[in-house]
């Protein structure tokens, strides 16, 4: 990769990169992502999406950026050579956002986090780890922007069966990207397709359990059907939060959406009747050094905190519909 940084105007930044020897079968999306990384661009700021441009010099993609940074990209692909020129306006905002994300990443450089990640790594894939804030006003449930260090005092440590991440990846792929291409939320039509997919997935996979036997054979770290159901419910719930625009923009009847969330909440409460050990939560007693954050009970409390946030967010996103209270935790712990 060759990259060059130019300051063209007081508030503009142009980034140029070129890659030679692009093979014929290599995906443009992969090449472009690698090139953007070579420019040192924070991946959270930029993502690829298809463009409808008919300009023959445009290969078929454009870069979309966060709300704070605007830009556009042009790159002819001639004879196996790909070049890009990407222009940002408001360089100060770009710098501020990158610096903020750098501070956020540094907040996770604590012994608390490092020790947990070391345990996850040494488990050989048996364990999956995530952290969730004990309190946050952030829209997506992130740690507060003022967080300087993630510790047991401000963080829940959630331990799940190791292949939970595979289940979540497959659920996201099925519900949000069934066509296989870059996923972009365009409007009501996509909202209808999304709800059609979600409702069928919920009925077939979670209610009727049509894939339970095959999934348990595939995911060896999932101990039983109850643990599998928890993983499936969590991945689907996180899909709903991620696809917030399509949660609202669709033509499904309000009654059908309300019945779905009532059923989803009921399935969650059924799962919570099972013991922590049955659900595969937390660390085994032999691995648990700090029961306050690593025990099965601590993981359950962390999931309760996460799901309370998700329930409240669903209520906010669907406030123009009468779907009632959305509770993914036992009623006594919801409020």
Residue, then its C-alpha position, 0 to 999 in steps of 0.5 A: x500500500x502507498x498512502x499520502x495525506x494532503x491538507x488542501x484547505x483550512x478545513x479539508x483533508x484529502x487521503x489518497x491510497x493506491x494498490x497495484x496487483x488486484x486479482x480479478x476474483x478479489x472483492x472490491x469491498x475487501x480491497x477498499x477496507x484494507x486500503x482505508x486501514x492503510x490510511x490509518x482511518x478508524x474503522x468505526x468512522x467509515x463503512x462501505x455501501x453500494x452506490x447507484x452512480x452510473x459514472x463509468x469511473x465509479x466501480x460500484x461503491x461509495x463510503x458512508x461516514x458517521x454523522x460528524x464527518x462527511x465525505x465522498x470517494x472516487x476510484x477507477x479500477x483499471x488494469x488491476x490497479x485500484x486508487x481512492x481519493x477520500x475527502x473529509x470536511x471539518x477536519x477538527x470534528x474528525x480529529x475529535x472523534x478519533x481522539x474520543x475513540x482512542x480514549x474510550x479504547x484506553x479505558x479498557x486497558x486495565x488489569x480488570x479487563x486484561x485478566x478477564x480477556x486472559x481467562x477467555x483466551x486460555x479457555x480455548x474457545x469454551x467461554x465468551x466474554x462481554x462487558x456491560x456498564x452498570x449505569x449509562x445514559x448513552x443511546x446504545x448502552x455504551x460506557x459513559x464517554x467520561x469513563x477513564x477506566x473500566x473496573x468492577x465498580x462500573x462494569x458487569x462482566x458477562x460470561x457465556x458459552x464460547x460459541x455465543x459469538x458464532x450464534x450472534x453472527x449467524x443471527x445478524x447475517x440471517x436477519x439483516x443481511x440475508x442477500x449477502x451484500x452490504x446491508x443498508x437500511x433504505x426504508x419501508x420496503x426493507x422494514x417489511x422484509x426485516x420483520x418478515x424475516x424476524x417473525x419467521x425466525x422467531x417462530x421457527x427457531x425459537x418457538x418451535x425449535x426446528x433447528x435445536x438438534x442441529x445447532x447443539x451438534x454444531x455448537x459444542x460449547x452450548x451445554x443444552x437446549x436451554x442455554x441454546x435458547x438463551x443465546x438465540x434470544x439474546x442474539x435476536x434481541x440485539x438484532x432488534x436494537x441494531x436495526x432500530x430504523x426498521x423497528x419503526x419503518x414498516x407496514x406491519x399491523x401494530x397488533x402483530x408487533x405487539x404480540x411479537x414483543x409479548x411473546x418475546x418477553x414471555x420466552x425470556x421469562x421462561x428461560x430465566x426460570x432455569x438455573x444459572x448452571x443450566x443456562x451456562x452462565x458465568x465461570x465455573x467455581x474452580x476458575x472464579x476468583x472474584x464471585x462479585x463479577x465472575x460468578x454465574x449469579x454476577x453474569x445473570x445480573x449483568x444480563x438483567x442490566x443489559x436487557x432492562x436497557x434493551x427493553x426500555x430502548x424498544x419502548x422508546x423506539x416504538x413509542x408511536x405504537x401501543x405495544x405496552x411494557x417490554x420486559x425481557x427480565x422477571x417482572x419484579x426486577x424490571x423497574 
